[in-house]
């Protein structure tokens, strides 16, 4: 059973996510508790947004990961910019 919030955001139950990831429901709760899987609490249960599920599957890059990647690229360009230019000339 999928849940819709804002009519644009598709949400999955922990059981659905467990079936998709081929894990037990208990393991899904562990991943939520450890912060490896983002979830929202609805009553006594959790629901997982489709984007968060895709991020967990590695199919998309989340906003926080995107910021870390951009930061790493900027730092590399600052530290090794001249080296990169020389390599591109060869």
N, C-alpha and C positions, 0 to 999 in steps of 0.2 A: 504494500500500500504506500503510495507516494503522497506526500503532503505538499501543498503549495502555500507559500506565504507571499504576499504582495502580488500574487498571480503571475510573477515572473521567476521566482526563485523556487526551484524544485528541491524538495527535502526528502531524505530517505530515513527509514527507521534503522535501528541498530541491527535488527535481524536481516533486513535487505542488504545492508552494507556487509554483514558477515557472509551472506550468500555470494555477493559480488566478489569479495576479496578472498573467498574460500577459507575463511577463518571462523573460529567459534565466536559466539556472541560475547563470551567472557573476555576473549582477546580484544574485541572491539572496545569494550569498556576499559580495558587496561590501556589501550592506545589513546583513548579519550582522556583518561586520568593522567597519563604521562605527557600529554600535550602533543602527541604525534598525529592526532586526528582532531580537527576542530569540530565541535558539536555544540548545539544549543539545547538547553534543558527545557522540556515542555512537560509540565506536570512531574510525573515520576520517571519519565523516559527521556531519552536524548534523540535528537534528529540531526542528521548530517546534510549540509547543503551539497548540491551537485558539484559546485566548483571545488569545495573542500575535498570531496571524494576523488575528483579528477586529479587534484594536486597530490593526494595520497597515492594515487596510482602512477604518478609521474607523467601524466599526459599534458599537464599545463604547469606553468610556473606561476606561483602565487605572488602577491604584491610584496610580501616581506622578502621572499627569495630574490625577486627582481631588484629590490633596493640593494641587497647585499651584493648581487652580481655587478650592478652599476658602480657601487662603491669600490669593488675590487678592480674593475676596469680603470676607473679614474686613478686609483692608487698606482696601478701598474704603469699607466701612461705617464704619471708624474715621475716615477722612479726610473723607468726604462724608456722614455720617449725617444731619446737620441739613439739608443740601441735599436729600437724598432725601425726608425728612419733608415739607419745604415743597412739593416737586414732587407728592407724593402727595395733599396737601391741595387742590391746584388742580384 
